[in-house]
């Protein structure tokens, strides 16, 4: 995520918006109301054929792709349609927090691959496969796996969430009810099981 180079206000007219987009050298920008809440997005291509005295509040695409500020890379990529090169990051009050563009996602995945390599290097050759359901009281819920949520030597291979199977990458965050497949050293099998199930103190 990067800070937006331009955020336009809904009361701005199309002629002014064209100029500001050109000066900022961006293909589009989010549009907000007078209180800073997201109204939608506009693009240079769309504004090129719009009436110059029309306000952006009437031209903004309210269905433009957005993603929550807490989203991970996979969620950002899923929210980005094939023909769109960027999307707006919003907080819980629908205020613009940033922009995620295709280069940001590529850079993020490169960093994730490097982190994944380091995680794999910490796994020994003598491991067992453990399948366990993440419990409501587990201390690892919501934490990126790359933050060493589990003991050293353990590696989450996959996470089954409903009908979806997610890879156990460094940015994956476990949720209660996830079916987790983990490679663990034999002597840590039960402690890892209890941690993921949320039975650490029992």
C-alpha positions in Angstrom: 0.0 0.0 0.0 1.2 3.5 -0.8 -0.2 6.9 0.0 -2.5 8.2 -2.8 -0.9 10.8 -5.0 -4.3 12.4 -5.5 -7.6 12.3 -3.7 -10.4 14.3 -5.3 -13.5 15.9 -3.6 -16.9 15.2 -5.0 -17.6 18.8 -5.6 -14.7 19.2 -8.1 -15.8 19.6 -11.7 -14.6 17.3 -14.5 -12.5 20.0 -16.1 -10.5 20.6 -12.9 -10.2 16.9 -12.2 -8.8 16.3 -15.7 -6.1 18.9 -15.0 -5.3 17.6 -11.6 -5.0 14.0 -12.8 -2.7 15.1 -15.6 -0.5 17.2 -13.2 -0.3 14.2 -10.7 0.5 11.9 -13.6 -2.0 9.2 -12.4 -4.6 7.3 -14.4 -7.3 7.8 -11.8 -8.1 8.7 -8.3 -10.5 8.1 -5.4 -13.3 10.6 -4.8 -14.5 11.5 -1.3 -17.3 13.7 0.1 -16.8 16.8 2.2 -16.3 14.6 5.3 -13.6 12.5 3.6 -15.8 9.4 3.1 -15.2 7.4 -0.1 -17.7 8.0 -2.9 -16.1 6.1 -5.7 -13.3 6.5 -8.2 -12.7 8.2 -11.5 -10.3 7.6 -14.3 -8.8 9.9 -16.9 -10.3 7.8 -19.7 -13.8 8.2 -18.3 -13.5 11.9 -17.6 -12.1 12.5 -21.1 -15.7 12.0 -22.5 -17.6 13.6 -19.6 -19.2 17.1 -19.6 -16.5 19.5 -18.2 -18.9 21.2 -15.8 -20.2 17.9 -14.3 -19.2 17.3 -10.7 -17.3 14.2 -9.7 -20.0 13.3 -7.2 -22.1 12.5 -10.2 -19.4 10.7 -12.2 -17.6 8.7 -9.5 -17.9 4.9 -9.9 -19.4 3.8 -6.6 -18.7 0.2 -7.5 -14.9 0.8 -8.0 -12.8 -1.9 -6.3 -11.8 -1.3 -2.7 -10.1 -3.3 0.0 -10.1 -3.0 3.8 -7.0 -1.7 5.4 -6.6 -5.0 7.2 -6.6 -7.1 4.0 -3.6 -9.2 3.1 -2.0 -9.6 -0.4 -4.3 -12.5 -1.4 -7.4 -10.5 -0.6 -6.1 -7.4 -2.4 -5.4 -9.4 -5.5 -8.8 -11.1 -5.4 -10.5 -7.7 -5.1 -8.6 -6.3 -8.2 -10.4 -7.0 -11.5 -8.3 -8.1 -14.5 -8.8 -4.8 -16.3 -8.1 -2.5 -13.3 -4.5 -1.6 -12.3 -5.2 -0.1 -8.8 -7.8 0.0 -6.0 -8.5 2.1 -3.0 -7.7 1.0 0.6 -10.4 2.1 3.1 -10.7 2.0 6.9 -13.8 1.1 8.9 -15.2 4.6 8.4 -14.7 4.4 4.6 -12.0 6.9 4.7 -9.1 6.6 2.2 -6.0 5.1 3.8 -4.0 4.4 0.6 -3.8 2.9 -2.8 -2.8 -0.6 -3.9 -1.5 -0.9 -7.4 -0.3 -4.0 -9.4 3.4 -3.1 -8.7 2.6 -3.0 -4.9 1.2 -6.5 -5.1 4.1 -7.8 -7.1 6.6 -6.3 -4.6 4.6 -7.7 -1.7 4.7 -11.2 -3.2 8.4 -11.0 -3.8 8.9 -10.1 -0.2 6.6 -12.9 0.9 8.5 -15.5 -1.2 11.8 -14.4 0.5 10.1 -14.7 3.9 8.7 -18.1 2.9 12.2 -19.3 2.0 13.5 -18.3 5.4 10.6 -20.1 7.1 11.2 -23.3 5.2 14.9 -23.2 6.0 14.0 -23.3 9.7 12.2 -26.7 9.3 14.2 -29.8 10.0 14.2 -33.0 8.0 12.6 -35.1 10.7 9.0 -33.8 10.8 5.5 -35.3 11.0 2.3 -34.1 9.5 -0.3 -32.7 11.9 -3.8 -31.8 11.0 -5.7 -29.8 13.6 -8.7 -27.4 13.8 -7.9 -23.9 15.0 -9.9 -23.1 18.2 -11.5 -19.9 19.4 -9.0 -19.5 22.2 -5.9 -20.1 20.2 -3.2 -17.5 20.7 -2.1 -17.8 17.0 -5.4 -16.5 15.6 -5.0 -13.3 13.5 -1.2 -13.4 13.6 0.7 -13.7 10.3 2.5 -17.0 10.2 5.7 -15.2 9.2 5.7 -13.6 12.7 6.6 -17.0 14.2 3.1 -17.6 15.5 4.1 -21.3 16.0 7.2 -22.8 17.6 10.5 -22.8 15.5 10.7 -25.9 13.3 7.0 -25.9 12.6 5.6 -25.0 9.1 2.0 -24.5 8.1 1.6 -26.2 4.7 -2.1 -25.4 4.0 -5.2 -24.0 5.6 -8.7 -25.3 4.7 -11.3 -22.6 5.2 -14.8 -23.7 4.2 -14.5 -24.9 0.6 -11.2 -23.0 0.0 -7.7 -24.3 0.5 -5.1 -21.6 1.2 -1.4 -21.9 1.1 0.4 -21.5 4.4 2.3 -18.4 3.4 4.1 -15.9 5.7 1.1 -13.5 5.5 -1.6 -16.1 6.1 -3.6 -15.4 9.3 -5.5 -18.3 11.0 -9.2 -18.0 11.9 -11.2 -20.1 14.3 -12.5 -23.2 12.5 -9.6 -23.4 10.0 -8.4 -26.9 9.3 -4.6 -26.5 9.5 -2.0 -28.9 8.1 1.4 -28.5 9.8 4.8 -30.0 9.5 6.1 -30.4 13.1 9.0 -32.1 14.8 7.8 -35.2 16.7 8.7 -33.8 20.1 6.6 -30.7 19.5 3.5 -32.4 18.0 1.3 -32.2 21.1 2.4 -28.7 22.1 1.7 -27.4 18.6 -1.7 -29.1 18.6 -2.7 -27.6 22.0 -1.6 -24.2 20.8 -3.6 -24.2 17.6 -6.6 -25.7 19.4 -6.4 -23.1 22.1 -5.7 -25.5 24.9 -2.4 -24.0 26.0 -3.3 -23.4 29.6 -5.5 -26.5 30.1 
